[in-house]
Amino acid sequence: MKVVFLEEVEGTARTGDVKNVADGFARNYLLPRNLAAPATKHYIAVAEQKATKEAKRQDRVDDEARDRLFPLIDGQEMTIEVLVGEQGKLFGSVTSRDIAERLQKDTGVELEHRQVSLNQPIRDIGTHEVPVKLTRNVIANITVHVHPEGGMPEEPEVAEDEATEAASEDEATEAASEDETTEAASEGETPAEEPAAAEASADEPPAEEAASPPEEEATTEAPDAPDEASADEQKGNASQDGS
């Protein structure tokens, strides 16, 4: 069904728009509430007059929001503390209603939670930029800091423990390296002493070897005596033969 909208229907159409809609939607919702009418010349003319008046009214509302509300809301920062589990997960969430109530407390400006444009509730710790719709055409931006209630003491302790363990491991590694270096140095010095001792032993002949040459001389000289006796005997025999 083709209808002309006599009033704004959020998410569907504005005043004066002409659209085709489902028959059931028109008969059951739009027409009974005078939100729309069949798109005849008469109703289209009526809708255009309403649209002109609505545009003027909207301009006044926008100007007022820019002058009075926008300076109070835009750039606002708020901190909301929430309960957090061990792994940084929120118990629950921060909703548009929570933010609207906090804005009213901080600025005195009363807003509907629908004016806080959150696609979905905030479920994470951190900083979040949130638009606030003051009017259809005037939008302010605020910053919402979501902090854990009472802080998160467990994470720093874990970090400190890890740092302490890492430092202990580094010290143990350095000590082991120093021990290995010392052992290597000791092993390198011992062989140097052994060759020196070996050289000293080679330079000094054994006592037995030094004493052995006289025995050899005695052994060598001993056989000469029989040779001299044999010569004397030969001379004696020769004398006897001559006589």
Secondary structure, DSSP 8 states (H G I E B T S, - for coil): -EEEESS-BTTTB-TT-EEE--HHHIIIIITTTTSEEE--HHHHHHHHHHHHHHHHHHHHHHHHIIIIIHHHHTT-EEEEEE-B-TTS-BSS-B-HHHHHHHHHHHH-----GGGB--SS-B-SSEEEEEEEESSSS-EEEEEEEEEETT---HHHHHHHHHHHHHHHHHHHHHHHHHHHHHHHHHHHHHHHHHHHHHHHHHHS--HHHHHHHHHHHHHHHTTHHHHHHHHHHHHHHHHHHH-
